[in-house]
Amino acid sequence: MWGLDTYELRHTAASLAIHSGANVKTVQRMLGHASAAVTLDVYGHLFEDELDRLPAQMDAHMTAERKRFAERRKRATETTQRLEARG
């Protein structure tokens, strides 16, 4: 493929997976490495960008969780009110 060798294709696949959010264990299994340590030794520098993205990802997750719990509380309150109305 346009002068790329197998190693370059493999490295590109790993890089794309990491930048797409794959965790080290997923990349390890994808590449067939014996351990995550091997994967981190080779590709660890690519995971450093995750630290920059982490705060925003955590904030988005917590916002979604707060919304989910608020909806759950609302349903529980509505159910309790219906049951109390039946008396």
C-alpha positions, 0 to 999 in steps of 0.5 A: 500500500503506497510503500508502507510496510507492515510495521508502519501499518501496524503502528498507524493502526495502534496510533489511530486506536489510541487517539480514538480513545482506546485504552492500553489493554485494548491496544495490547490485545489488538496488537497481540502484545504479551503485556500492557507494559510492552504496549506502553513501552512502545506507544506510551508517548501517545497516551500522554495526550489523554491527560490533556483531554481527561478533565473535559471527559470527566466533566462530561461524564459527571454532567451526564451522571448528574442528569441521569440521577436527577431523572431517576429521583424524579421518577421515584418521586412521581411513583411515590406520589402516585402510590400515596395518592391511591392511599 
